[in-house]
Each structure stands twice: as C-alpha cells, then as structure tokens.
Amino acid sequence: MTLYADLHRHLGGSVVPRILWRYFQRQNPDLAQRFPEYSEFEDFYTRPRNTLDEYLELHTLVEGVQTAETLPYFIYRLIRGAYIFENLAYLELRYTPYLRTPEHLSQTERIDLMAQIVEIVGEASRVNEYPIITSQILCMHTRLPYEVNRAIVDLAASRQQYVCAIDLAGGDACISERLDEFIGLYKYARSLGVKTTGHLYETTSGCYPELLPYLMRIGHGIQIPLKYPELLTEVAQLNQCLEVCPTTYLKTGTLENIRQLKVVFDRCFDAGVDIAICTDNAGLHNVRLPFEYENLLTYNVIDFKQLKACQDAAFRHAFAWPYGQRPASLLTGLLQNEQPEALAVKSK
C-alpha cells in the first residue's frame, strides 16, 4: 500500500455527498425537505458550474452546518475516508475559521471564537484508529474585512501546534482593489514565522505577480505555465510548489478538458518547478486523490515517473510533515498503526 499526501483540501468541500445528505436528513429539516432524494442532491452538489464564483457558492451550503458542535462529526468521517479509501499519510485541511462561528454574533465576538474552532478541528483530526498526520491552513478571505483577516494571521501564529500556514481564498474578483492590503498581511505573516500559500493564478483574472514573492507555495497556479511561462524561472528560484487540483478546473469551467493540463505539467517539469497533485474539494467533486492520479494517467497528461515525482514533491513541500521524505520504515510504522510521536523517535 502506497501512502500519499494531500496539500490542498478545503474542509468545506471535503464532505462526500452521501454523508452530507444523511446529515441533512437527520439534523436539518429545511435542507432535508429541499433535497428529499439522494440522487437529486448528488447531482446538484457535484455537477460542473459555469464560473469559479458560482462554484464557490457551494461552500456556503457546508459552512453553515459546520459549527463548533458538528465539526467533530464531519472531521471523523473525513479522516476515516481519507485513511481507508485514499491511503493518506498526511493531510493539510484549509478553511476560514470565522465562517464557522455564529452569524448572529458581532464581528468581535466571532473573532474571539475562532481559536475555539481551530482547537476543535485540531483535536477532532487526531483519530487513533486512522493515524494520519494532519495540520490546518487558515484561510484569509477576499470578502472579509481587514480586521478579520489580520486576526486570522495572528491566530495562525499563536496556534502553531494545530496550524501550519495561512492562505487567501474566496475568489479572485476582489483582490485587485485590495492588493496592497493582502501584500501587507502576507508580509506580516512572514514576520511572525507563519508559512504561506495562496489561491493565485487559478483563473485568468486571478493573476497577481506582486503577491508571488510572499508565497512559499501557490494554490493552483496553472495560469503561470499556461499564460505566463516566463514566470516559471522565478517560481523555480523561489522553490515554490504548485498545488494543482485537476478536477477543480473542470468543475469551475476554467478548463474544457483535463488534457489541457499536459502543458502545465510539461512546462513545469522542464523549468524545474514542483507540482503537488491535490483534490481541493474531494467531497464536492466526489473524486478522491487516487482517482485524480488515475485520471491524469488515463488521459496521458503525465506518465508514471512524473506521477511519482509529484507524489514525492507533495511530501517535500508539506508544511508540517516531520520527516522530509517517505522512508520505508516510517511508512511501515504508519501501516502498523503506530502514532506520529513514536515514528518521530524512530526517525532520529
């Protein structure tokens, strides 16, 4: 059994359709009435959207039910599925903690509750029977005010036992008018020792070279090799890794077919730029990580040698993977259900 790492998975998009629908039937009468039949819900939840903004609206459906009380329920099932069906050894979960706090509270009250959300997610992710090493990436949001986004950076810095980095999510339409603000927030994060990634160069309207110097990884980044290949030299020099999520681009209308990614992989390999293949929203897509691999191979986007290089790059660029590489002894320990603390001793 080969073990994998997923560096780009949203907590909101990680719930598979069947589990989300069952939750609605048991706990949410309004949504249960809206989707009385599973097949109807699955079609609604997983079908392609016309634009990235339309696609992102689906996250609000899940964010509304991922509360402090329900997060352990969803996370246990997420970790169980990732271990059993995806063979994950390492998972970074990203989300905006502010959006898991009650909407009726004031902004200050919601900011104060974000730490509780981070701790709940962190503790719920530690499932002894499914020993995946996990960490959180806290997402600033393009539609949230500066005060909230700065508080998210501060929270990431103060909870590094749970949090490995920050991100910028929420669509790219609002970035241009607040570009200096987001540059300042990334500078601030780096000054606090917080690692950084960001949703950038996913669509043709989300290309902001001014932000690139402040990122350690690039969320998506496919428009760099597609439209701005001259930037690949700089990306390679900065040792930045692209977090490529193949199914996403079909679901958002960014690409017409998966074969268009061949240019992305070929140009990145030629330029010495690492790619980690990720799921982004494995539940929302109903496509788990091994199937992302299989689809890329089936459509001749990559070959098996390139697949292995991407799998190794995912561990190498993981913000909280403690071992650097994937030694066979560590993988054997994980398979034998040993805990990360015991494995850390073995690796010394």
DOTILUM-803261 format. One record per residue (C-alpha): residue number from 1; x, y, z. Coordinates in nm, 4 decimals, always signed. Layout:
+-----+----------+----------+----------+
:   k :        X :        Y :        Z :
+-----+----------+----------+----------+
: NUM :        X :        Y :        Z :
...
+-----+----------+----------+----------+
***
This chain:
+-----+----------+----------+----------+
:   k :        X :        Y :        Z :
+-----+----------+----------+----------+
:   1 :  +0.0000 :  +0.0000 :  +0.0000 :
:   2 :  +0.1426 :  +0.3361 :  -0.1069 :
:   3 :  +0.0772 :  +0.6328 :  +0.1189 :
:   4 :  +0.0033 :  +0.9794 :  -0.0149 :
:   5 :  -0.0063 :  +1.3445 :  +0.0919 :
:   6 :  -0.2778 :  +1.5968 :  +0.0026 :
:   7 :  -0.1679 :  +1.9578 :  +0.0482 :
:   8 :  -0.4779 :  +2.1371 :  -0.0791 :
:   9 :  -0.8128 :  +2.0255 :  +0.0588 :
:  10 :  -1.0874 :  +2.2526 :  +0.1859 :
:  11 :  -1.2747 :  +2.1500 :  +0.4971 :
:  12 :  -1.5993 :  +2.2736 :  +0.3445 :
:  13 :  -1.5532 :  +2.0764 :  +0.0248 :
:  14 :  -1.4226 :  +1.7600 :  +0.1880 :
:  15 :  -1.7570 :  +1.6146 :  +0.2967 :
:  16 :  -1.8677 :  +1.3480 :  +0.0494 :
:  17 :  -2.2234 :  +1.3878 :  -0.0827 :
:  18 :  -2.3702 :  +1.0814 :  +0.0887 :
:  19 :  -2.2518 :  +1.1870 :  +0.4367 :
:  20 :  -2.3695 :  +1.5453 :  +0.3882 :
:  21 :  -2.7109 :  +1.4330 :  +0.2638 :
:  22 :  -2.7527 :  +1.1916 :  +0.5569 :
:  23 :  -2.6694 :  +1.4737 :  +0.7964 :
:  24 :  -2.9382 :  +1.6900 :  +0.6369 :
:  25 :  -3.1938 :  +1.4103 :  +0.6724 :
:  26 :  -3.1165 :  +1.3621 :  +1.0414 :
:  27 :  -3.0390 :  +1.7122 :  +1.1617 :
:  28 :  -3.1560 :  +1.9827 :  +0.9201 :
:  29 :  -3.5280 :  +1.9697 :  +0.8305 :
:  30 :  -3.5075 :  +2.2633 :  +0.5874 :
:  31 :  -3.2310 :  +2.1103 :  +0.3768 :
:  32 :  -3.3840 :  +1.7644 :  +0.4102 :
:  33 :  -3.7029 :  +1.8999 :  +0.2576 :
:  34 :  -3.5084 :  +2.0747 :  -0.0171 :
:  35 :  -3.3252 :  +1.7509 :  -0.1074 :
:  36 :  -3.5550 :  +1.4597 :  -0.0184 :
:  37 :  -3.3811 :  +1.2158 :  -0.2556 :
:  38 :  -3.0088 :  +1.1438 :  -0.2507 :
:  39 :  -2.9704 :  +1.1197 :  -0.6297 :
:  40 :  -3.1156 :  +1.4671 :  -0.6685 :
:  41 :  -2.8760 :  +1.6085 :  -0.4100 :
:  42 :  -2.5704 :  +1.4346 :  -0.5570 :
:  43 :  -2.6475 :  +1.5770 :  -0.8996 :
:  44 :  -2.6875 :  +1.9275 :  -0.7561 :
:  45 :  -2.3769 :  +1.9068 :  -0.5380 :
:  46 :  -2.1295 :  +1.7572 :  -0.7832 :
:  47 :  -2.2312 :  +1.8934 :  -1.1248 :
:  48 :  -1.9966 :  +2.1383 :  -1.3018 :
:  49 :  -2.0524 :  +2.5121 :  -1.2605 :
:  50 :  -2.0030 :  +2.7851 :  -1.5186 :
:  51 :  -1.7649 :  +3.0053 :  -1.3199 :
:  52 :  -1.5400 :  +2.9951 :  -1.0167 :
:  53 :  -1.7696 :  +3.2343 :  -0.8267 :
:  54 :  -2.0718 :  +3.0123 :  -0.8903 :
:  55 :  -1.8699 :  +2.7119 :  -0.7760 :
:  56 :  -1.7592 :  +2.8846 :  -0.4552 :
:  57 :  -2.1199 :  +2.9478 :  -0.3550 :
:  58 :  -2.1488 :  +2.5753 :  -0.2810 :
:  59 :  -1.9093 :  +2.6189 :  +0.0106 :
:  60 :  -2.1660 :  +2.8310 :  +0.1912 :
:  61 :  -2.4007 :  +2.5305 :  +0.1983 :
:  62 :  -2.1490 :  +2.3351 :  +0.4057 :
:  63 :  -2.0039 :  +2.6224 :  +0.6076 :
:  64 :  -2.3494 :  +2.6867 :  +0.7505 :
:  65 :  -2.3665 :  +2.3391 :  +0.9066 :
:  66 :  -2.0006 :  +2.3068 :  +1.0129 :
:  67 :  -2.0355 :  +2.4551 :  +1.3605 :
:  68 :  -1.8415 :  +2.4011 :  +1.6804 :
:  69 :  -2.0895 :  +2.1279 :  +1.7710 :
:  70 :  -2.0898 :  +1.9428 :  +1.4386 :
:  71 :  -1.7273 :  +1.9722 :  +1.3255 :
:  72 :  -1.6131 :  +1.6558 :  +1.5112 :
:  73 :  -1.8867 :  +1.4584 :  +1.3307 :
:  74 :  -1.7721 :  +1.5727 :  +0.9877 :
:  75 :  -1.3993 :  +1.5521 :  +1.0585 :
:  76 :  -1.4103 :  +1.1967 :  +1.1927 :
:  77 :  -1.5741 :  +1.0812 :  +0.8706 :
:  78 :  -1.3319 :  +1.2831 :  +0.6638 :
:  79 :  -1.0279 :  +1.1275 :  +0.8333 :
:  80 :  -1.1775 :  +0.7782 :  +0.8165 :
:  81 :  -1.2405 :  +0.8071 :  +0.4430 :
:  82 :  -0.9019 :  +0.9621 :  +0.3727 :
:  83 :  -0.7238 :  +0.6774 :  +0.5503 :
:  84 :  -0.9309 :  +0.3847 :  +0.4243 :
:  85 :  -1.0100 :  +0.4923 :  +0.0691 :
:  86 :  -0.7215 :  +0.7275 :  -0.0165 :
:  87 :  -0.4246 :  +0.5839 :  +0.1749 :
:  88 :  -0.3296 :  +0.9277 :  +0.3040 :
:  89 :  -0.0396 :  +0.9578 :  +0.5436 :
:  90 :  -0.0548 :  +1.3379 :  +0.5539 :
:  91 :  -0.3345 :  +1.5901 :  +0.5074 :
:  92 :  -0.3490 :  +1.9673 :  +0.5266 :
:  93 :  -0.7033 :  +2.0948 :  +0.5804 :
:  94 :  -0.7767 :  +2.4550 :  +0.4951 :
:  95 :  -1.0745 :  +2.6680 :  +0.5890 :
:  96 :  -1.1771 :  +3.0094 :  +0.7213 :
:  97 :  -1.2457 :  +2.9749 :  +1.0958 :
:  98 :  -1.4513 :  +3.2944 :  +1.1059 :
:  99 :  -1.7093 :  +3.1332 :  +0.8774 :
: 100 :  -1.7636 :  +2.8511 :  +1.1306 :
: 101 :  -1.8765 :  +3.0933 :  +1.4014 :
: 102 :  -2.2409 :  +3.2007 :  +1.4593 :
: 103 :  -2.3520 :  +3.4704 :  +1.2156 :
: 104 :  -2.5748 :  +3.6470 :  +1.4693 :
: 105 :  -2.2766 :  +3.7461 :  +1.6853 :
: 106 :  -2.0774 :  +4.0655 :  +1.6470 :
: 107 :  -1.7533 :  +4.0685 :  +1.4489 :
: 108 :  -1.5503 :  +4.0941 :  +1.7703 :
: 109 :  -1.7338 :  +3.8002 :  +1.9273 :
: 110 :  -1.6840 :  +3.5889 :  +1.6163 :
: 111 :  -1.3121 :  +3.6701 :  +1.6065 :
: 112 :  -1.2826 :  +3.5643 :  +1.9703 :
: 113 :  -1.4455 :  +3.2284 :  +1.8903 :
: 114 :  -1.2071 :  +3.1436 :  +1.6062 :
: 115 :  -0.9479 :  +2.9962 :  +1.8436 :
: 116 :  -1.2075 :  +2.7520 :  +1.9745 :
: 117 :  -1.2815 :  +2.6390 :  +1.6176 :
: 118 :  -0.9120 :  +2.5790 :  +1.5469 :
: 119 :  -0.8757 :  +2.3734 :  +1.8640 :
: 120 :  -1.1883 :  +2.1685 :  +1.7862 :
: 121 :  -1.0631 :  +2.0910 :  +1.4344 :
: 122 :  -0.7169 :  +2.0077 :  +1.5677 :
: 123 :  -0.8370 :  +1.7683 :  +1.8352 :
: 124 :  -1.1037 :  +1.6082 :  +1.6156 :
: 125 :  -0.8392 :  +1.5361 :  +1.3490 :
: 126 :  -0.6434 :  +1.3150 :  +1.5895 :
: 127 :  -0.8147 :  +0.9822 :  +1.5360 :
: 128 :  -0.6126 :  +0.6961 :  +1.6854 :
: 129 :  -0.7652 :  +0.4291 :  +1.4646 :
: 130 :  -0.6788 :  +0.6276 :  +1.1485 :
: 131 :  -0.3292 :  +0.7674 :  +1.2141 :
: 132 :  -0.3000 :  +1.0396 :  +0.9515 :
: 133 :  -0.0713 :  +1.3321 :  +1.0299 :
: 134 :  -0.2835 :  +1.6443 :  +0.9847 :
: 135 :  -0.2397 :  +2.0176 :  +1.0077 :
: 136 :  -0.4533 :  +2.3213 :  +0.9351 :
: 137 :  -0.4150 :  +2.6069 :  +0.6905 :
: 138 :  -0.6218 :  +2.9063 :  +0.7954 :
: 139 :  -0.7713 :  +3.0961 :  +0.5036 :
: 140 :  -0.7960 :  +3.4683 :  +0.4927 :
: 141 :  -1.0894 :  +3.5567 :  +0.2700 :
: 142 :  -1.1179 :  +3.8130 :  -0.0080 :
: 143 :  -1.4673 :  +3.9067 :  +0.1112 :
: 144 :  -1.3817 :  +3.9528 :  +0.4778 :
: 145 :  -1.2658 :  +4.2837 :  +0.6273 :
: 146 :  -0.9038 :  +4.3561 :  +0.7071 :
: 147 :  -0.9569 :  +4.3228 :  +1.0836 :
: 148 :  -1.0826 :  +3.9658 :  +1.0477 :
: 149 :  -0.8048 :  +3.8634 :  +0.8100 :
: 150 :  -0.5371 :  +4.0072 :  +1.0367 :
: 151 :  -0.6913 :  +3.8203 :  +1.3305 :
: 152 :  -0.6672 :  +3.5002 :  +1.1251 :
: 153 :  -0.2938 :  +3.5604 :  +1.0751 :
: 154 :  -0.2482 :  +3.6252 :  +1.4476 :
: 155 :  -0.4393 :  +3.3086 :  +1.5281 :
: 156 :  -0.2205 :  +3.1031 :  +1.2934 :
: 157 :  +0.0893 :  +3.2379 :  +1.4682 :
: 158 :  -0.0474 :  +3.1604 :  +1.8143 :
: 159 :  -0.1714 :  +2.8069 :  +1.7422 :
: 160 :  +0.1183 :  +2.6503 :  +1.5561 :
: 161 :  +0.0579 :  +2.3174 :  +1.7306 :
: 162 :  -0.2508 :  +2.2966 :  +1.5063 :
: 163 :  -0.1806 :  +2.5396 :  +1.2211 :
: 164 :  +0.0953 :  +2.5158 :  +0.9626 :
: 165 :  +0.0206 :  +2.8110 :  +0.7295 :
: 166 :  -0.2195 :  +3.0746 :  +0.6039 :
: 167 :  -0.3932 :  +3.1026 :  +0.2684 :
: 168 :  -0.6003 :  +3.3568 :  +0.0771 :
: 169 :  -0.9279 :  +3.2141 :  -0.0535 :
: 170 :  -1.2711 :  +3.3331 :  -0.1577 :
: 171 :  -1.2361 :  +3.4060 :  -0.5279 :
: 172 :  -1.0118 :  +3.6480 :  -0.7099 :
: 173 :  -1.2539 :  +3.9248 :  -0.8146 :
: 174 :  -1.1835 :  +4.1373 :  -0.5042 :
: 175 :  -0.8061 :  +4.1020 :  -0.4895 :
: 176 :  -0.7063 :  +4.3819 :  -0.7276 :
: 177 :  -0.8752 :  +4.6595 :  -0.5299 :
: 178 :  -0.7195 :  +4.5334 :  -0.2036 :
: 179 :  -0.3849 :  +4.4158 :  -0.3373 :
: 180 :  -0.1703 :  +4.6318 :  -0.1075 :
: 181 :  -0.3735 :  +4.5134 :  +0.1900 :
: 182 :  -0.3134 :  +4.1469 :  +0.1128 :
: 183 :  +0.0561 :  +4.2061 :  +0.0441 :
: 184 :  +0.0790 :  +4.3685 :  +0.3861 :
: 185 :  -0.0949 :  +4.0747 :  +0.5516 :
: 186 :  +0.1410 :  +3.8260 :  +0.3875 :
: 187 :  +0.4414 :  +4.0336 :  +0.4944 :
: 188 :  +0.3022 :  +4.0401 :  +0.8455 :
: 189 :  +0.2529 :  +3.6641 :  +0.8461 :
: 190 :  +0.6076 :  +3.6012 :  +0.7286 :
: 191 :  +0.7385 :  +3.8339 :  +1.0016 :
: 192 :  +0.5625 :  +3.6124 :  +1.2577 :
: 193 :  +0.7159 :  +3.2967 :  +1.1128 :
: 194 :  +0.3891 :  +3.1787 :  +0.9584 :
: 195 :  +0.4185 :  +2.9795 :  +0.6351 :
: 196 :  +0.2214 :  +3.0941 :  +0.3338 :
: 197 :  +0.0258 :  +2.9740 :  +0.0356 :
: 198 :  -0.2497 :  +3.1444 :  -0.1622 :
: 199 :  -0.5122 :  +3.0911 :  -0.4291 :
: 200 :  -0.3412 :  +3.2576 :  -0.7219 :
: 201 :  -0.3211 :  +3.2136 :  -1.0994 :
: 202 :  -0.6123 :  +2.9717 :  -1.0904 :
: 203 :  -0.8141 :  +3.1700 :  -1.3446 :
: 204 :  -0.7037 :  +3.4305 :  -1.5971 :
: 205 :  -0.8492 :  +3.7027 :  -1.3723 :
: 206 :  -0.6564 :  +3.5866 :  -1.0654 :
: 207 :  -0.3018 :  +3.6671 :  -1.1806 :
: 208 :  -0.1157 :  +3.8961 :  -0.9408 :
: 209 :  +0.2635 :  +3.8713 :  -0.9736 :
: 210 :  +0.3002 :  +4.1208 :  -0.6892 :
: 211 :  +0.1903 :  +3.8521 :  -0.4427 :
: 212 :  +0.4235 :  +3.5778 :  -0.5656 :
: 213 :  +0.7331 :  +3.6781 :  -0.3611 :
: 214 :  +0.5408 :  +3.6298 :  -0.0359 :
: 215 :  +0.4185 :  +3.2759 :  -0.1053 :
: 216 :  +0.6001 :  +2.9534 :  -0.0211 :
: 217 :  +0.3514 :  +2.7505 :  -0.2285 :
: 218 :  +0.0978 :  +2.8570 :  -0.4901 :
: 219 :  -0.2607 :  +2.7372 :  -0.4655 :
: 220 :  -0.3389 :  +2.6151 :  -0.8183 :
: 221 :  -0.1077 :  +2.8437 :  -1.0188 :
: 222 :  -0.1955 :  +2.6768 :  -1.3503 :
: 223 :  -0.2135 :  +3.0058 :  -1.5422 :
: 224 :  +0.1586 :  +3.0590 :  -1.4851 :
: 225 :  +0.2675 :  +2.7773 :  -1.7202 :
: 226 :  -0.0383 :  +2.8287 :  -1.9431 :
: 227 :  -0.0299 :  +3.2075 :  -1.9898 :
: 228 :  +0.2839 :  +3.3409 :  -1.8190 :
: 229 :  +0.5575 :  +3.0776 :  -1.8655 :
: 230 :  +0.8218 :  +3.3494 :  -1.8344 :
: 231 :  +0.7464 :  +3.3481 :  -1.4588 :
: 232 :  +0.8459 :  +2.9824 :  -1.4183 :
: 233 :  +1.2134 :  +3.0708 :  -1.3726 :
: 234 :  +1.1263 :  +3.2920 :  -1.0752 :
: 235 :  +0.8933 :  +3.0269 :  -0.9316 :
: 236 :  +1.1731 :  +2.7679 :  -0.9569 :
: 237 :  +1.4246 :  +3.0036 :  -0.7925 :
: 238 :  +1.1839 :  +3.0625 :  -0.5031 :
: 239 :  +1.1355 :  +2.6833 :  -0.4708 :
: 240 :  +0.7609 :  +2.7327 :  -0.4881 :
: 241 :  +0.5376 :  +2.4328 :  -0.5487 :
: 242 :  +0.2142 :  +2.4496 :  -0.7461 :
: 243 :  -0.0844 :  +2.2860 :  -0.5757 :
: 244 :  -0.2608 :  +2.1552 :  -0.8864 :
: 245 :  -0.6162 :  +2.0242 :  -0.8380 :
: 246 :  -0.7197 :  +1.8696 :  -1.1730 :
: 247 :  -1.0924 :  +1.8096 :  -1.1252 :
: 248 :  -1.1494 :  +2.1619 :  -0.9942 :
: 249 :  -1.0737 :  +2.3208 :  -1.3300 :
: 250 :  -1.3391 :  +2.1107 :  -1.4986 :
: 251 :  -1.5963 :  +2.1855 :  -1.2277 :
: 252 :  -1.5365 :  +2.5625 :  -1.2432 :
: 253 :  -1.5251 :  +2.5966 :  -1.6211 :
: 254 :  -1.1625 :  +2.7095 :  -1.6057 :
: 255 :  -1.0591 :  +2.4313 :  -1.8470 :
: 256 :  -1.2652 :  +2.2436 :  -2.1016 :
: 257 :  -1.0914 :  +1.9090 :  -2.0569 :
: 258 :  -0.8232 :  +1.7553 :  -1.8424 :
: 259 :  -0.5809 :  +1.7136 :  -2.1346 :
: 260 :  -0.5166 :  +2.0879 :  -2.1245 :
: 261 :  -0.3157 :  +2.0258 :  -1.8076 :
: 262 :  -0.0448 :  +1.8477 :  -2.0052 :
: 263 :  +0.1057 :  +2.1845 :  -2.0943 :
: 264 :  +0.1058 :  +2.2751 :  -1.7244 :
: 265 :  +0.2951 :  +1.9629 :  -1.6209 :
: 266 :  +0.5338 :  +1.9610 :  -1.9176 :
: 267 :  +0.6374 :  +2.3249 :  -1.8774 :
: 268 :  +0.6769 :  +2.2923 :  -1.5016 :
: 269 :  +0.8918 :  +1.9788 :  -1.5308 :
: 270 :  +1.1058 :  +2.1478 :  -1.7963 :
: 271 :  +1.1531 :  +2.4535 :  -1.5746 :
: 272 :  +1.2245 :  +2.2565 :  -1.2565 :
: 273 :  +0.9028 :  +2.3670 :  -1.0838 :
: 274 :  +0.7491 :  +2.1134 :  -0.8465 :
: 275 :  +0.3820 :  +2.0170 :  -0.8640 :
: 276 :  +0.1811 :  +1.8520 :  -0.5884 :
: 277 :  -0.1359 :  +1.6872 :  -0.7177 :
: 278 :  -0.4239 :  +1.7669 :  -0.4816 :
: 279 :  -0.8007 :  +1.7273 :  -0.4518 :
: 280 :  -0.9135 :  +2.0768 :  -0.3440 :
: 281 :  -1.2703 :  +1.9583 :  -0.2714 :
: 282 :  -1.2721 :  +1.5802 :  -0.2772 :
: 283 :  -1.6265 :  +1.5534 :  -0.1423 :
: 284 :  -1.7729 :  +1.8259 :  -0.3595 :
: 285 :  -1.6210 :  +1.6581 :  -0.6655 :
: 286 :  -1.6822 :  +1.3026 :  -0.5436 :
: 287 :  -1.3272 :  +1.2340 :  -0.6667 :
: 288 :  -1.0639 :  +1.1146 :  -0.4194 :
: 289 :  -0.6888 :  +1.1610 :  -0.4587 :
: 290 :  -0.6044 :  +0.8213 :  -0.6180 :
: 291 :  -0.8616 :  +0.8952 :  -0.8875 :
: 292 :  -0.7001 :  +1.2317 :  -0.9560 :
: 293 :  -0.3806 :  +1.0350 :  -1.0203 :
: 294 :  -0.5611 :  +0.7796 :  -1.2354 :
: 295 :  -0.7343 :  +1.0420 :  -1.4473 :
: 296 :  -0.4072 :  +1.2191 :  -1.5240 :
: 297 :  -0.2507 :  +0.8893 :  -1.6275 :
: 298 :  -0.5525 :  +0.7737 :  -1.8285 :
: 299 :  -0.5578 :  +1.0901 :  -2.0386 :
: 300 :  -0.1784 :  +1.0878 :  -2.0861 :
: 301 :  -0.1326 :  +1.4155 :  -1.9037 :
: 302 :  +0.1580 :  +1.2611 :  -1.7093 :
: 303 :  +0.3397 :  +0.9290 :  -1.7016 :
: 304 :  +0.4170 :  +0.7094 :  -1.4010 :
: 305 :  +0.7633 :  +0.8610 :  -1.3499 :
: 306 :  +0.6133 :  +1.2092 :  -1.3373 :
: 307 :  +0.3404 :  +1.0872 :  -1.1025 :
: 308 :  +0.5993 :  +0.9629 :  -0.8568 :
: 309 :  +0.7840 :  +1.2940 :  -0.8810 :
: 310 :  +0.4625 :  +1.4787 :  -0.7930 :
: 311 :  +0.3881 :  +1.2429 :  -0.5043 :
: 312 :  +0.7377 :  +1.2949 :  -0.3651 :
: 313 :  +0.7067 :  +1.6726 :  -0.4125 :
: 314 :  +0.3912 :  +1.6725 :  -0.2009 :
: 315 :  +0.5815 :  +1.5338 :  +0.0990 :
: 316 :  +0.8833 :  +1.7535 :  +0.0324 :
: 317 :  +0.6748 :  +2.0726 :  +0.0296 :
: 318 :  +0.4369 :  +1.9724 :  +0.3098 :
: 319 :  +0.4363 :  +2.2425 :  +0.5743 :
: 320 :  +0.4095 :  +2.0065 :  +0.8732 :
: 321 :  +0.5387 :  +1.6668 :  +0.7542 :
: 322 :  +0.8192 :  +1.5999 :  +1.0048 :
: 323 :  +1.0321 :  +1.3569 :  +0.8063 :
: 324 :  +1.1306 :  +1.5348 :  +0.4834 :
: 325 :  +1.0991 :  +1.2225 :  +0.2698 :
: 326 :  +0.8995 :  +0.8988 :  +0.2862 :
: 327 :  +1.1376 :  +0.6419 :  +0.4398 :
: 328 :  +1.0077 :  +0.2870 :  +0.4176 :
: 329 :  +1.0433 :  +0.2372 :  +0.7923 :
: 330 :  +0.8115 :  +0.5287 :  +0.8646 :
: 331 :  +0.5517 :  +0.4076 :  +0.6198 :
: 332 :  +0.5681 :  +0.0624 :  +0.7748 :
: 333 :  +0.5093 :  +0.2167 :  +1.1161 :
: 334 :  +0.2054 :  +0.4049 :  +0.9916 :
: 335 :  +0.0646 :  +0.0891 :  +0.8407 :
: 336 :  +0.1117 :  -0.0865 :  +1.1741 :
: 337 :  -0.0995 :  +0.1848 :  +1.3356 :
: 338 :  +0.1868 :  +0.3475 :  +1.5260 :
: 339 :  +0.1313 :  +0.7075 :  +1.6256 :
: 340 :  +0.3273 :  +1.0042 :  +1.4859 :
: 341 :  +0.5053 :  +1.0562 :  +1.8203 :
: 342 :  +0.6519 :  +0.7041 :  +1.8053 :
: 343 :  +0.7524 :  +0.7484 :  +1.4431 :
: 344 :  +0.9332 :  +1.0713 :  +1.5233 :
: 345 :  +1.1541 :  +0.8844 :  +1.7691 :
: 346 :  +1.2367 :  +0.6230 :  +1.5058 :
: 347 :  +1.3350 :  +0.8890 :  +1.2511 :
: 348 :  +1.6045 :  +1.0425 :  +1.4741 :
+-----+----------+----------+----------+
***
